Amino acid sequence: MFVKVRDTDQLVAAFTEQYNALNLGAAAVSTALAQLCADSAGISEVEALDRAQALMHVGFDV
């Protein structure tokens, strides 16, 4: 998706919007995978979700 911007504020807003969309998508995928894999990993869904959340923080807090 191409975004035409006229100034720096619009550029920052566009990047922020894309970052937030990516972050939400990654969270949804990680949550779904954690729930699916919890049983096979022998851990509870809560623990699997905690681990997935920790991994997301590492990946997105750069």
N, C-alpha and C positions, 0 to 999 in steps of 0.2 A: 504494500500500500504506500503510495506516494503522498506526501503532505507538503503543500506549498505554504511557506511561512513568510511573513513580512518583516518580522523583527525577532530579536533574541528571546523575548518573553513567549512568543508563539512557538518558537522552536523548543524551548524548555517544556512548555505545556504539552506539546506533541510527544516528546520523548517520555515524559512522565506518564502520559496516557498509555503509551505502548508498553512501558515497563510494568505498569499496574495490570494491564491485560495479560501480559506474560506471566506475572507473578500469580494471578488468579488461576490461570490455566495450569501452571505447574502445581499449585496447591491442590487443585481438583484431581489431577492425575496421581499425585503422590498419595492423597487420601484414599483414592480408589484402590491403588496397588497395595497400600498398607492393609486395608481391610481384606482384600483378596488373599494376601500372603500370610496373614496372621496365623491361621490354622496350620498351614504347612510349616511355619517357622516354630510352632509350639509356644507361641506367646499370645497374650490377650490382644484384642483389638485396640484397647486403650494404650497398651505399651507400643504396639505397632504404629499407632497414630502419633504418639510422643516421639518415637524415633524418626518418623517421616518429617515431623515438624522441625526437629533438630537439624535434619539434613537440609531442609529448605532454608533455614536461617543461615547455615554455612554457605549455601549456594548463592543467596541473594544479598547477604550483608557483606558486600565487597568494599 
